[in-house]
Protein backbone atom coordinates (compact mmCIF):
# COMPACT_ATOMS: atom_id res chain seq x y z
CA UNK A 1 0.00 0.00 0.00
CA UNK A 2 2.83 2.41 0.87
CA UNK A 3 4.52 1.72 -2.49
CA UNK A 4 1.32 2.54 -4.36
CA UNK A 5 0.84 5.74 -2.34
CA UNK A 6 4.47 6.75 -2.94
CA UNK A 7 4.14 6.02 -6.66
CA UNK A 8 0.96 8.13 -6.89
CA UNK A 9 2.70 10.94 -5.00
CA UNK A 10 5.63 10.90 -7.43
CA UNK A 11 3.24 10.92 -10.40
CA UNK A 12 1.23 13.81 -8.92
CA UNK A 13 4.40 15.85 -8.34
CA UNK A 14 5.42 15.19 -11.93
CA UNK A 15 2.01 16.42 -13.16
CA UNK A 16 2.41 19.54 -11.01
CA UNK A 17 5.86 20.20 -12.54
CA UNK A 18 4.47 19.76 -16.06
CA UNK A 19 1.50 22.03 -15.31
CA UNK A 20 3.79 24.69 -13.82
CA UNK A 21 6.09 24.53 -16.83
CA UNK A 22 3.14 24.86 -19.23
CA UNK A 23 1.73 27.89 -17.43
CA UNK A 24 5.14 29.55 -17.09
CA UNK A 25 5.85 29.04 -20.79
CA UNK A 26 2.42 30.31 -21.79
CA UNK A 27 1.87 33.17 -19.33
CA UNK A 28 5.13 33.88 -17.52
CA UNK A 29 5.55 34.32 -13.79
CA UNK A 30 2.65 36.76 -13.51
CA UNK A 31 0.27 34.09 -14.80
CA UNK A 32 1.26 31.55 -12.17
CA UNK A 33 -1.24 30.71 -9.43
CA UNK A 34 -2.04 27.68 -7.30
CA UNK A 35 -5.50 27.42 -8.87
CA UNK A 36 -4.13 27.48 -12.42
CA UNK A 37 -1.50 24.87 -11.61
CA UNK A 38 -4.04 22.61 -9.89
CA UNK A 39 -6.51 22.96 -12.78
CA UNK A 40 -3.80 22.29 -15.38
CA UNK A 41 -2.57 19.24 -13.41
CA UNK A 42 -6.13 17.94 -12.96
CA UNK A 43 -5.97 17.97 -9.16
CA UNK A 44 -7.50 19.98 -6.34
CA UNK A 45 -5.75 22.97 -4.83
CA UNK A 46 -5.61 21.17 -1.48
CA UNK A 47 -3.89 18.21 -3.18
CA UNK A 48 -1.38 20.65 -4.68
CA UNK A 49 -0.58 21.99 -1.21
CA UNK A 50 -0.38 18.47 0.15
CA UNK A 51 2.67 17.96 -2.08
CA UNK A 52 4.13 21.49 -1.90
CA UNK A 53 3.88 24.13 0.83
CA UNK A 54 3.92 27.09 -1.57
CA UNK A 55 4.32 28.22 -5.16
CA UNK A 56 7.95 28.97 -4.35
CA UNK A 57 8.47 25.35 -3.29
CA UNK A 58 7.00 24.21 -6.60
CA UNK A 59 9.38 26.47 -8.53
CA UNK A 60 12.38 25.34 -6.49
CA UNK A 61 11.47 21.71 -7.11
CA UNK A 62 10.85 22.35 -10.81
CA UNK A 63 14.20 23.98 -11.50
CA UNK A 64 16.12 21.55 -9.35
CA UNK A 65 14.55 18.73 -11.37
CA UNK A 66 15.57 20.42 -14.63
CA UNK A 67 19.16 20.64 -13.39
CA UNK A 68 19.04 17.00 -12.30
CA UNK A 69 17.69 15.97 -15.72
CA UNK A 70 20.64 17.66 -17.38
CA UNK A 71 23.11 15.93 -15.09
CA UNK A 72 21.37 12.59 -15.62
CA UNK A 73 21.39 13.01 -19.41
CA UNK A 74 25.15 13.64 -19.30
CA UNK A 75 25.74 10.62 -17.07
CA UNK A 76 24.59 8.36 -19.90
CA UNK A 77 27.79 9.12 -21.81
CA UNK A 78 31.49 8.47 -21.32
CA UNK A 79 33.97 10.95 -22.68
CA UNK A 80 37.59 10.28 -23.54
CA UNK A 81 38.44 13.75 -24.83
CA UNK A 82 37.37 17.30 -24.15
CA UNK A 83 36.21 17.53 -27.75
CA UNK A 84 33.82 14.58 -27.21
CA UNK A 85 32.49 16.16 -24.03
CA UNK A 86 31.85 19.54 -25.66
CA UNK A 87 30.36 17.95 -28.78
CA UNK A 88 27.91 15.94 -26.67
CA UNK A 89 27.08 18.95 -24.51
CA UNK A 90 26.14 20.93 -27.61
CA UNK A 91 24.08 18.05 -29.01
CA UNK A 92 22.36 17.57 -25.66
CA UNK A 93 21.52 21.27 -25.36
CA UNK A 94 20.11 21.24 -28.86
CA UNK A 95 18.12 18.08 -28.17
CA UNK A 96 16.71 19.46 -24.92
CA UNK A 97 15.79 22.78 -26.50
CA UNK A 98 13.79 20.90 -29.16
CA UNK A 99 12.26 18.16 -27.02
CA UNK A 100 11.69 20.38 -23.99
CA UNK A 101 10.96 23.70 -25.68
CA UNK A 102 8.31 24.55 -23.13
CA UNK A 103 10.86 24.02 -20.35
CA UNK A 104 13.34 26.37 -22.04
CA UNK A 105 10.67 29.05 -22.40
CA UNK A 106 9.61 28.60 -18.76
CA UNK A 107 13.23 28.94 -17.65
CA UNK A 108 13.62 32.20 -19.53
CA UNK A 109 10.50 33.59 -17.83
CA UNK A 110 11.96 32.53 -14.49
CA UNK A 111 15.33 34.12 -15.31
CA UNK A 112 13.59 37.32 -16.38
CA UNK A 113 11.67 37.45 -13.10
CA UNK A 114 14.91 36.95 -11.19
CA UNK A 115 16.28 40.19 -12.63
CA UNK A 116 14.03 42.11 -10.25
CA UNK A 117 13.64 39.59 -7.42
CA UNK A 118 16.70 38.93 -5.29
CA UNK A 119 15.33 35.68 -3.79
CA UNK A 120 14.92 34.18 -7.26
CA UNK A 121 18.33 35.50 -8.31
CA UNK A 122 19.89 33.63 -5.38
CA UNK A 123 18.11 30.43 -6.47
CA UNK A 124 19.34 30.79 -10.04
CA UNK A 125 22.86 31.39 -8.77
CA UNK A 126 22.64 28.16 -6.73
CA UNK A 127 21.41 26.19 -9.76
CA UNK A 128 24.14 27.75 -11.90
CA UNK A 129 26.75 26.76 -9.32
CA UNK A 130 25.39 23.22 -9.31
CA UNK A 131 25.79 23.02 -13.10
CA UNK A 132 29.28 24.54 -12.85
CA UNK A 133 30.23 21.77 -10.42
CA UNK A 134 28.77 19.09 -12.71
CA UNK A 135 30.64 20.40 -15.77
CA UNK A 136 33.84 20.83 -13.74
CA UNK A 137 33.68 17.24 -12.55
CA UNK A 138 33.25 15.94 -16.11
CA UNK A 139 36.09 18.03 -17.47
CA UNK A 140 38.38 17.08 -14.56
CA UNK A 141 37.64 13.40 -15.20
CA UNK A 142 38.87 13.77 -18.79
CA UNK A 143 42.00 15.86 -18.34
CA UNK A 144 43.89 17.37 -15.41
CA UNK A 145 43.04 21.06 -15.51
CA UNK A 146 43.99 23.85 -13.12
CA UNK A 147 41.22 24.76 -10.68
CA UNK A 148 41.13 28.41 -11.78
CA UNK A 149 40.85 27.56 -15.48
CA UNK A 150 38.25 24.92 -14.77
CA UNK A 151 36.05 27.26 -12.73
CA UNK A 152 36.24 30.01 -15.37
CA UNK A 153 35.39 27.70 -18.24
CA UNK A 154 32.63 25.82 -16.41
CA UNK A 155 30.87 29.09 -15.62
CA UNK A 156 31.35 30.26 -19.18
CA UNK A 157 29.81 27.00 -20.44
CA UNK A 158 26.67 27.50 -18.35
CA UNK A 159 26.25 31.10 -19.49
CA UNK A 160 26.99 30.28 -23.14
CA UNK A 161 24.62 27.31 -23.27
CA UNK A 162 21.81 29.41 -21.81
CA UNK A 163 22.36 32.01 -24.52
CA UNK A 164 22.77 29.44 -27.30
CA UNK A 165 19.61 27.63 -26.20
CA UNK A 166 17.66 30.88 -26.18
CA UNK A 167 18.88 31.90 -29.62
CA UNK A 168 18.22 28.44 -31.03
CA UNK A 169 14.67 28.68 -29.67
CA UNK A 170 14.29 31.92 -31.61
CA UNK A 171 15.74 31.00 -35.01
CA UNK A 172 15.65 27.16 -35.05
CA UNK A 173 18.77 26.90 -37.17
CA UNK A 174 20.43 23.65 -36.06
CA UNK A 175 23.45 23.98 -38.36
CA UNK A 176 24.13 27.53 -37.18
CA UNK A 177 23.82 26.46 -33.54
CA UNK A 178 26.20 23.52 -33.96
CA UNK A 179 28.69 25.62 -35.95
CA UNK A 180 28.74 28.36 -33.31
CA UNK A 181 29.02 25.77 -30.53
CA UNK A 182 31.93 24.11 -32.36
CA UNK A 183 33.78 27.45 -32.50
CA UNK A 184 33.10 27.99 -28.80
CA UNK A 185 34.16 24.42 -27.96
CA UNK A 186 37.46 24.85 -29.80
CA UNK A 187 38.12 27.96 -27.74
CA UNK A 188 37.30 26.10 -24.51
CA UNK A 189 39.64 23.21 -25.37
CA UNK A 190 42.45 25.59 -26.30
CA UNK A 191 41.97 27.63 -23.13
CA UNK A 192 41.84 24.61 -20.85
CA UNK A 193 44.94 23.02 -22.33
CA UNK A 194 47.00 26.19 -22.40
CA UNK A 195 46.21 27.77 -19.05
Residue pairs with C-beta under 8 A, 6 or more apart in sequence:
9 51
12 41
12 43
12 47
12 51
13 51
13 52
13 61
15 41
15 42
15 43
16 37
16 41
16 43
16 48
16 51
16 52
16 58
17 58
17 61
17 62
17 65
18 41
19 36
19 37
19 38
19 40
19 41
20 32
20 37
20 58
20 59
20 62
20 106
21 62
21 102
21 103
21 106
22 40
22 102
22 106
23 31
23 32
23 36
23 37
23 40
24 31
24 32
24 105
24 106
24 109
24 110
25 101
25 102
25 103
25 105
25 106
25 109
27 36
28 109
28 112
28 113
29 109
29 110
29 112
29 113
32 55
33 55
34 45
34 48
34 49
34 55
35 45
37 48
37 55
37 58
38 44
38 45
38 47
38 48
41 48
48 58
52 58
52 61
56 119
59 110
59 120
59 123
60 123
62 106
63 107
63 110
63 123
63 124
63 127
64 127
66 103
66 107
67 127
67 130
67 131
69 96
70 92
70 96
70 131
70 134
71 131
71 134
73 92
73 96
74 88
74 89
74 92
74 134
74 138
77 88
79 85
79 88
79 138
79 141
79 142
80 142
81 142
82 139
82 142
82 143
82 188
82 189
82 192
82 193
83 185
83 189
85 138
85 139
85 142
86 181
86 184
86 185
86 188
86 189
87 182
87 185
89 135
89 157
89 161
89 185
90 164
90 177
90 178
90 181
90 182
90 185
91 178
93 161
93 164
93 165
93 168
93 181
94 168
94 174
94 177
94 178
96 103
96 104
96 165
97 104
97 165
97 168
97 169
101 169
104 165
104 166
104 169
105 169
108 166
110 120
110 124
111 124
111 162
113 120
114 120
114 121
114 123
114 124
115 121
128 155
128 158
131 154
131 158
132 151
132 154
132 155
132 157
132 158
133 154
135 154
135 157
135 158
136 150
136 151
136 154
139 145
139 150
139 153
139 154
139 192
140 150
143 192
143 193
145 153
145 192
145 195
146 195
148 195
149 191
149 192
149 195
150 192
152 191
153 188
153 191
153 192
156 188
157 188
160 184
164 177
164 180
164 181
164 184
167 177
168 174
168 177
